[in-house]
Amino acid sequence: MADGPMMCDLATGLCGPGDEDMMQEVDLNPSEKKITLYYATDPICSHCWALEPVLNRFLEQYGQYVDVRIMMGGLLASWQGFSDGANGIQKPSDVAGHWREVGEHSRMPIDGSVWHTDPILSSYPPSRVFKIIQHTHKGKEEEFLRRAREAVFVFNRNIGDEHVLMDIVNQLGLDGKQIVEEASQQSAQDLLEEDFETVARLGVRGFPSIVMVNEENKGIKVVGARSLDTYVQALQQIIAREVTPRAIPSLSNKLKETHMLFSKEIEVMYDLEQHAVEAFITSELAPNTYETQQILGELYVVQR
């Protein structure tokens, strides 16, 4: 109820705030009709990791126009019968070279030696953990996906292993043992299958794929890791009105959200050249609140 003065007036026949007009026009339609953005991905999709800098910039600036729905696509059920002839992948060790190639091209660090030392047997376990967190701790699932990708691509951890998954979930302040146990149940697989059905219905065949759908169920599909302009143009086309980018948050606020940023992400977010990143970090962050490190020839910054 309103906080203003309340009264009962014989002349107006009103019990309520005494400052309302007799007749008013009411519009119950939402002021902004949002687009549904379906992001079809997988925890071990290397091109999805390569897309992180551009996708994060797009959502920072244009997220007000979209309702994001992250969907698991099921990249690797198991190695039995799996074949990716286009990339020359028949067995786990074949993935390492492909991953390194993607990392070198995108400059999002990817080691890949996990495929030699402790190969991932399926992407379904981390996908099910994602679905359980999304279902029971909404708002934490994106942080889980990010940390899982850091673990597997940069630090060579097998995110198909339940102990690794428990550790990642614990980092979120959640009960890793409980959530990983829940993710092993049929109910978690059922949630995953729902995503697979949605992804198939959207016509997605590869990852990453982004499908933007309006209220008339008409959409635009962008396949593969593309430029920022590609996603902005797709949004502009589907929303049928001028879109205005929001201001980009400061580096200190961005680092608080993500805890770790790689040079390429900072370059894309703040329109910097690679050589300017270290000086930018020094100028933007307070001393003793961060530290910079190098991995695979790439600079990254972590919050202390």
C-alpha positions as CSV (number, residue, x, y, z in Angstrom):
1,M,0.0,0.0,0.0
2,A,1.0,3.6,-0.5
3,D,2.9,5.5,2.3
4,G,0.9,8.7,1.8
5,P,-2.1,10.0,3.7
6,M,-5.2,7.6,3.7
7,M,-8.7,9.0,3.9
8,C,-12.4,8.1,3.2
9,D,-14.1,10.8,1.2
10,L,-17.8,10.9,0.8
11,A,-17.5,13.1,-2.3
12,T,-15.2,10.8,-4.2
13,G,-16.4,7.5,-2.7
14,L,-12.8,6.5,-2.1
15,C,-11.1,5.0,0.8
16,G,-7.4,5.4,0.1
17,P,-4.8,8.0,-0.8
18,G,-6.5,11.3,-1.2
19,D,-4.4,12.6,-4.1
20,E,-5.6,10.3,-6.9
21,D,-7.4,11.5,-10.1
22,M,-11.0,10.2,-10.7
23,M,-10.1,8.6,-14.0
24,Q,-6.6,7.4,-15.0
25,E,-5.2,5.6,-18.0
26,V,-3.5,2.3,-17.0
27,D,-1.0,0.3,-19.2
28,L,-0.3,-3.2,-17.8
29,N,2.1,-4.1,-20.6
30,P,5.7,-4.4,-19.6
31,S,7.7,-1.4,-20.6
32,E,10.5,-3.6,-22.1
33,K,9.7,-6.8,-24.1
34,K,12.8,-8.9,-23.6
35,I,14.3,-11.3,-26.1
36,T,15.0,-14.9,-24.9
37,L,18.6,-15.7,-25.6
38,Y,19.3,-19.4,-25.6
39,Y,23.0,-20.2,-25.2
40,A,23.7,-23.8,-26.2
41,T,27.0,-24.9,-24.8
42,D,29.0,-27.6,-23.0
43,P,31.6,-27.5,-20.2
44,I,34.3,-29.0,-22.4
45,C,33.5,-26.9,-25.6
46,S,36.8,-25.2,-26.4
47,H,35.2,-22.7,-28.8
48,C,32.8,-21.8,-26.0
49,W,35.8,-20.9,-23.8
50,A,37.2,-18.9,-26.7
51,L,33.9,-17.0,-26.9
52,E,33.9,-15.9,-23.2
53,P,35.5,-12.4,-23.8
54,V,33.0,-11.4,-26.5
55,L,29.9,-12.9,-24.9
56,N,30.7,-11.3,-21.5
57,R,31.1,-7.9,-23.2
58,F,27.8,-8.4,-25.1
59,L,25.9,-9.3,-22.0
60,E,27.4,-6.4,-20.0
61,Q,26.3,-3.9,-22.6
62,Y,23.1,-5.5,-23.9
63,G,22.0,-7.8,-21.2
64,Q,19.1,-5.5,-20.3
65,Y,17.4,-6.6,-23.6
66,V,17.7,-10.3,-23.1
67,D,16.6,-13.1,-20.8
68,V,19.6,-15.5,-20.9
69,R,18.9,-19.3,-20.7
70,I,22.1,-21.4,-20.7
71,M,21.4,-24.9,-22.2
72,M,23.6,-27.9,-22.0
73,G,24.2,-29.5,-25.3
74,G,25.8,-32.9,-24.5
75,L,29.0,-32.7,-26.5
76,L,30.5,-36.0,-25.2
77,A,28.3,-38.7,-23.9
78,S,31.2,-41.2,-23.9
79,W,34.1,-42.2,-26.2
80,Q,32.3,-45.3,-27.3
81,G,31.4,-44.7,-30.9
82,F,32.4,-41.0,-30.8
83,S,34.1,-39.6,-33.9
84,D,34.9,-36.0,-35.0
85,G,36.4,-36.5,-38.4
86,A,36.5,-32.8,-39.3
87,N,39.0,-32.2,-36.5
88,G,40.7,-35.6,-36.7
89,I,39.4,-36.7,-33.3
90,Q,38.9,-40.4,-32.7
91,K,40.3,-40.8,-29.2
92,P,40.9,-38.6,-26.1
93,S,44.6,-37.9,-26.9
94,D,43.5,-36.4,-30.3
95,V,41.7,-33.6,-28.5
96,A,44.9,-32.1,-27.0
97,G,46.2,-30.7,-30.3
98,H,42.8,-29.3,-31.3
99,W,42.4,-27.5,-27.9
100,R,45.9,-26.0,-28.1
101,E,45.1,-24.7,-31.6
102,V,41.9,-23.1,-30.4
103,G,43.8,-21.5,-27.4
104,E,46.5,-20.1,-29.6
105,H,44.0,-18.6,-32.1
106,S,41.7,-17.1,-29.4
107,R,44.4,-16.3,-26.8
108,M,42.1,-17.7,-24.1
109,P,44.6,-20.1,-22.4
110,I,44.2,-23.8,-23.1
111,D,46.8,-26.3,-22.1
112,G,45.1,-29.6,-23.3
113,S,47.5,-32.0,-21.7
114,V,44.7,-33.3,-19.5
115,W,43.7,-35.4,-22.5
116,H,47.0,-37.3,-22.2
117,T,47.3,-37.5,-18.4
118,D,43.7,-37.8,-17.1
119,P,41.3,-37.8,-20.0
120,I,37.7,-36.7,-19.6
121,L,35.4,-39.7,-20.4
122,S,32.2,-37.7,-20.6
123,S,30.9,-34.1,-20.4
124,Y,27.7,-35.3,-18.8
125,P,28.9,-35.3,-15.2
126,P,29.7,-31.5,-15.1
127,S,26.6,-30.8,-17.2
128,R,24.4,-32.6,-14.6
129,V,26.1,-30.6,-11.8
130,F,25.3,-27.4,-13.7
131,K,21.7,-28.5,-14.0
132,I,21.4,-29.3,-10.3
133,I,22.9,-26.0,-9.3
134,Q,20.7,-24.2,-11.8
135,H,17.6,-26.0,-10.3
136,T,18.4,-25.7,-6.6
137,H,20.7,-22.7,-6.3
138,K,19.7,-20.4,-9.2
139,G,22.2,-17.6,-9.8
140,K,25.2,-19.9,-8.9
141,E,25.2,-22.0,-12.1
142,E,27.1,-19.5,-14.3
143,E,29.9,-19.2,-11.7
144,F,30.1,-23.0,-11.6
145,L,30.4,-23.2,-15.4
146,R,33.1,-20.5,-15.4
147,R,35.1,-22.2,-12.7
148,A,34.7,-25.6,-14.3
149,R,36.1,-24.2,-17.6
150,E,39.0,-22.5,-15.8
151,A,39.8,-25.8,-14.2
152,V,39.7,-27.9,-17.4
153,F,41.1,-25.6,-20.0
154,V,43.7,-23.7,-18.0
155,F,44.7,-25.9,-15.1
156,N,44.3,-29.3,-16.6
157,R,41.8,-30.7,-14.1
158,N,39.5,-33.6,-15.2
159,I,36.0,-32.0,-14.6
160,G,34.4,-35.4,-15.2
161,D,35.9,-36.6,-11.9
162,E,33.5,-36.4,-9.0
163,H,36.2,-35.2,-6.5
164,V,37.2,-32.3,-8.9
165,L,33.6,-31.4,-9.2
166,M,33.1,-31.4,-5.5
167,D,36.0,-29.1,-5.0
168,I,34.7,-26.6,-7.7
169,V,31.2,-26.6,-6.1
170,N,32.7,-26.1,-2.6
171,Q,34.5,-23.0,-4.0
172,L,31.0,-21.6,-4.6
173,G,30.1,-21.9,-0.9
174,L,27.8,-24.8,-1.7
175,D,27.9,-28.4,-0.4
176,G,30.0,-30.2,-3.1
177,K,29.4,-33.7,-1.9
178,Q,25.7,-33.3,-1.7
179,I,25.3,-31.6,-5.1
180,V,27.6,-34.1,-6.9
181,E,25.6,-37.0,-5.3
182,E,22.4,-35.4,-6.5
183,A,23.9,-35.0,-10.0
184,S,24.4,-38.7,-10.2
185,Q,20.7,-39.4,-9.8
186,Q,18.3,-40.1,-12.7
187,S,16.4,-36.9,-11.9
188,A,19.6,-34.9,-12.8
189,Q,19.8,-36.8,-16.1
190,D,16.2,-36.0,-16.8
191,L,16.9,-32.3,-16.3
192,L,19.8,-32.7,-18.8
193,E,17.6,-34.4,-21.3
194,E,15.2,-31.5,-21.2
195,D,18.0,-29.2,-22.3
196,F,18.9,-31.6,-25.1
197,E,15.3,-31.5,-26.3
198,T,15.2,-27.7,-26.3
199,V,18.5,-27.5,-28.1
200,A,17.3,-29.9,-30.7
201,R,14.1,-28.0,-31.1
202,L,16.1,-24.8,-31.7
203,G,17.9,-26.5,-34.5
204,V,21.3,-26.4,-32.8
205,R,23.9,-28.8,-34.2
206,G,27.1,-27.4,-32.8
207,F,28.5,-25.3,-30.0
208,P,28.6,-22.5,-29.2
209,S,25.3,-21.5,-30.7
210,I,23.2,-18.6,-29.6
211,V,19.6,-18.3,-30.6
212,M,17.6,-15.1,-29.9
213,V,13.8,-15.5,-29.9
214,N,11.2,-12.7,-29.7
215,E,7.7,-12.9,-28.3
216,E,6.3,-14.0,-31.7
217,N,8.7,-17.0,-31.5
218,K,10.7,-15.7,-34.4
219,G,14.4,-16.0,-33.9
220,I,18.0,-15.6,-35.2
221,K,20.6,-18.3,-34.7
222,V,24.3,-17.4,-34.5
223,V,26.5,-20.4,-34.9
224,G,30.1,-20.5,-33.6
225,A,32.3,-18.0,-31.8
226,R,31.6,-14.7,-33.6
227,S,32.5,-11.0,-33.2
228,L,30.7,-8.6,-30.9
229,D,29.2,-6.8,-33.9
230,T,27.6,-10.1,-35.0
231,Y,25.7,-10.5,-31.8
232,V,24.7,-6.8,-31.6
233,Q,23.4,-6.9,-35.2
234,A,21.4,-10.1,-34.5
235,L,19.9,-8.4,-31.4
236,Q,19.1,-5.3,-33.4
237,Q,17.4,-7.4,-36.1
238,I,15.2,-9.4,-33.8
239,I,14.2,-6.6,-31.4
240,A,13.2,-4.3,-34.3
241,R,14.2,-1.1,-32.5
242,E,17.3,0.8,-31.7
243,V,19.4,-0.8,-28.9
244,T,21.6,1.3,-26.7
245,P,24.6,-0.2,-24.9
246,R,25.0,0.2,-21.2
247,A,28.2,1.5,-19.6
248,I,30.9,-1.1,-18.9
249,P,31.6,-1.7,-15.2
250,S,34.9,-0.8,-13.8
251,L,37.7,-3.4,-13.7
252,S,37.5,-3.6,-9.9
253,N,33.8,-4.4,-10.0
254,K,34.2,-6.9,-12.9
255,L,37.0,-8.7,-11.0
256,K,34.8,-9.0,-7.9
257,E,32.2,-10.7,-10.1
258,T,34.5,-13.2,-11.7
259,H,37.6,-13.5,-9.4
260,M,39.9,-14.1,-12.3
261,L,40.3,-12.4,-15.7
262,F,42.6,-13.2,-18.6
263,S,44.3,-10.6,-20.7
264,K,42.1,-11.3,-23.7
265,E,39.0,-10.7,-21.6
266,I,40.3,-7.3,-20.4
267,E,41.3,-6.3,-23.9
268,V,37.9,-7.1,-25.4
269,M,35.9,-5.6,-22.4
270,Y,37.8,-2.3,-22.4
271,D,39.0,-2.0,-26.0
272,L,42.7,-2.3,-25.2
273,E,45.7,-3.5,-27.1
274,Q,47.5,-6.5,-25.4
275,H,50.6,-4.4,-24.5
276,A,48.4,-1.9,-22.6
277,V,46.7,-4.4,-20.3
278,E,49.2,-4.5,-17.5
279,A,49.4,-0.7,-17.1
280,F,45.6,-0.6,-17.2
281,I,45.3,-3.1,-14.4
282,T,47.8,-1.0,-12.3
283,S,45.8,2.2,-12.9
284,E,42.4,0.6,-12.2
285,L,43.0,-1.6,-9.2
286,A,44.0,-0.7,-5.7
287,P,47.3,-2.0,-4.5
288,N,47.2,-5.3,-2.5
289,T,43.7,-6.1,-3.8
290,Y,45.0,-8.2,-6.7
291,E,47.9,-10.1,-8.2
292,T,48.9,-10.8,-11.8
293,Q,50.3,-14.0,-13.0
294,Q,51.3,-15.6,-16.3
295,I,50.2,-19.0,-17.7
296,L,50.8,-20.4,-21.2
297,G,52.3,-17.0,-22.2
298,E,49.2,-15.1,-21.2
299,L,48.7,-12.6,-18.4
300,Y,45.8,-12.9,-15.9
301,V,44.7,-11.1,-12.8
302,V,43.2,-12.6,-9.7
303,Q,41.5,-11.0,-6.7
304,R,43.2,-11.4,-3.4
